[in-house]
Amino acid sequence: MGVRKPAALHTGHHTKEELAIMEELIDARARAEWKRVTGLLADMDIVGDLDRFSLVAYANAWSLYVQATLELAEQGLTIETERGPVKNPLINTQNTFWEQLKAAAAKAGLSVDTRLKHAALKVKDETDEM
């Protein structure tokens, strides 16, 4: 993991909320995922203040999942021990972060079900306005 830049050294104009979120995100990969996802959700107009924690959890889990996947790709699915080859423990780590990622994504409105519900509500609202 890279070193995080202290909030006091950020040169861009950020709100207090944006600075607080940057402190909660664990690395550049998590921050990039945060920006990508919040941009997509903003277009759908379904992001609320309460989604912040789920989106932070999602972005951090994404970063850790990618890191575990990259390390697993380098090490392989098995590792050598005194007793011979065994399943690489990174597989369990990767699966843990995947489960966290899925749970946070569902809570943050990133699941297909959530998007379909949003689309159905939008269509209903449009037909009610007619």
C-alpha positions in Angstrom: 0.0 0.0 0.0 1.1 3.5 -0.7 1.6 6.3 1.7 -1.5 8.5 2.1 -1.0 12.2 1.7 -2.1 14.1 4.9 -5.4 16.0 4.4 -3.6 19.3 5.2 -1.4 18.8 2.1 -4.3 18.4 -0.3 -4.2 21.3 -2.8 -7.6 20.8 -4.4 -10.7 22.5 -3.0 -12.5 19.8 -1.1 -15.5 20.1 1.3 -15.1 18.9 4.8 -17.2 15.9 3.9 -14.9 15.0 1.0 -11.9 15.3 3.2 -13.5 13.1 5.8 -14.3 10.5 3.2 -10.7 10.6 1.8 -9.4 9.8 5.3 -11.7 6.8 5.5 -10.6 5.3 2.2 -7.5 3.1 2.6 -5.5 3.8 -0.6 -5.5 5.3 -4.1 -7.3 2.3 -5.5 -10.2 2.7 -3.0 -10.4 6.4 -3.8 -10.5 5.8 -7.5 -13.3 3.2 -7.1 -15.1 5.7 -4.8 -15.0 8.4 -7.5 -16.0 5.9 -10.2 -19.0 4.5 -8.4 -20.3 7.8 -6.9 -20.2 9.3 -10.4 -22.3 6.4 -11.8 -24.7 6.6 -8.9 -25.0 10.4 -9.1 -26.2 10.0 -12.7 -28.9 7.6 -11.4 -29.8 10.2 -8.7 -30.0 7.6 -5.9 -27.0 8.5 -3.7 -28.0 9.8 -0.3 -26.0 10.8 2.8 -26.7 7.5 4.4 -25.0 5.6 1.5 -21.7 7.1 2.4 -20.7 4.4 4.8 -21.7 1.6 2.5 -19.8 3.2 -0.4 -16.7 3.6 1.8 -16.9 0.0 2.9 -17.4 -1.0 -0.8 -14.4 1.0 -2.1 -12.1 -0.3 0.7 -13.3 -3.9 0.2 -12.7 -3.5 -3.6 -9.2 -2.3 -3.0 -8.4 -5.2 -0.6 -10.0 -7.7 -2.9 -7.9 -6.5 -5.9 -4.7 -6.6 -3.7 -5.4 -10.1 -2.5 -6.1 -11.2 -6.1 -2.9 -9.7 -7.4 -0.9 -11.3 -4.6 -2.6 -14.7 -5.3 -1.8 -14.4 -9.0 1.9 -14.0 -8.0 2.0 -16.8 -5.4 -0.3 -19.3 -7.1 -3.2 -21.4 -5.7 -1.0 -23.6 -3.6 2.0 -22.9 -1.4 4.7 -25.3 -0.3 4.9 -26.2 3.4 6.9 -28.8 5.4 4.0 -31.2 4.8 3.8 -30.5 1.1 1.6 -28.3 -1.1 -1.4 -26.7 0.6 -4.1 -24.3 -0.5 -2.9 -20.7 -0.4 -4.5 -18.9 2.5 -4.9 -15.9 0.3 -7.8 -17.7 -1.3 -9.7 -17.4 2.0 -8.6 -13.8 2.3 -9.8 -13.0 -1.3 -13.2 -14.8 -0.6 -13.6 -12.7 2.6 -13.1 -9.5 0.8 -15.4 -10.6 -2.0 -18.2 -11.3 0.5 -17.6 -7.9 2.1 -17.6 -6.3 -1.4 -21.0 -8.0 -2.3 -22.6 -7.0 1.0 -21.5 -3.4 0.8 -22.5 -3.2 -2.9 -26.0 -4.3 -2.1 -26.3 -1.8 0.7 -25.0 1.0 -1.4 -27.4 0.4 -4.3 -24.9 -1.2 -6.6 -26.7 -4.5 -7.1 -28.7 -5.3 -10.2 -31.8 -5.7 -8.0 -31.4 -2.2 -6.5 -30.9 -0.7 -10.0 -34.0 -2.5 -11.3 -36.1 -1.3 -8.4 -34.9 2.3 -9.0 -35.7 2.0 -12.7 -39.2 0.6 -11.9 -39.9 3.5 -9.5 -38.7 6.0 -12.0 -41.0 4.6 -14.7 -43.9 4.6 -12.1 -43.2 8.2 -11.2 -43.1 9.2 -14.9 -46.5 7.5 -15.6 -48.0 9.0 -12.5 -47.0 12.5 -13.7 -48.9 12.0 -17.0 
